[in-house]
Amino acid sequence: MSSFARAFASQTSKRKDSSKREREISTVENPFDAPTYNIPQKPVTFTEGASYSLVILAGLGIAAAAAYGVFSELIFSPKEYKVFGMALKRVQNDSQVSVRIGSPVTGYGQDSRNRAARQRIPHRIWTDEDGVEHVEVNFFVRGPHGYKCLKTKKKSNGSLHI
């Protein structure tokens, strides 16, 4: 009988141990679910939403201004560059210039070793009393026999003076 009592006692202790394990296993939560379900949802106030909207609109405004600056410089060529191009073409086709400074003739903005300064063309734009717009451009032309500084004026009615 003592062996029967021992066997019965060992079976009940196994049941208690297994029920504790089941409880422990069942009470363990998935660690990945806990953070997503326990975040309290706080309602967004009107001022907070409006401030986010203003920040987004300011960012879009800055992006639009940058895009306009890029397109105006690259696609829409300014008046001084158009005048420079017309005057340089006229100088390159002039036989007196090719005799004096040689051929080929190249043009650039300022006489400097700095590339950015050479690409910058000094200019002045003004409107006279009659409402005619004038564009004045100063640039250098260089050939194999020397260089010269040219001053060009163009009126909005189409006349070009070098």
PESULGI-V774054 format. One record per run of one state. SS is the DSSP state (A for helix, B for strand, O for the rest). FROM is the first residue (numbers start at 0). TO is the last residue. If there is no record, write none. Layout:
BEGIN
ss = <SS	SS>
from = <FROM	FROM>
to = <TO	TO>
END
This chain:
BEGIN
ss = <O	A	O	A	O	A	O	A	O	A	O	B	O	A	O	B	O	B	O	B	O	B	O>
from = <0	1	27	30	37	45	74	78	92	94	101	105	108	114	119	121	127	132	143	145	155	159	161>
to = <0	26	29	36	44	73	77	91	93	100	104	107	113	118	120	126	131	142	144	154	158	160	161>
END
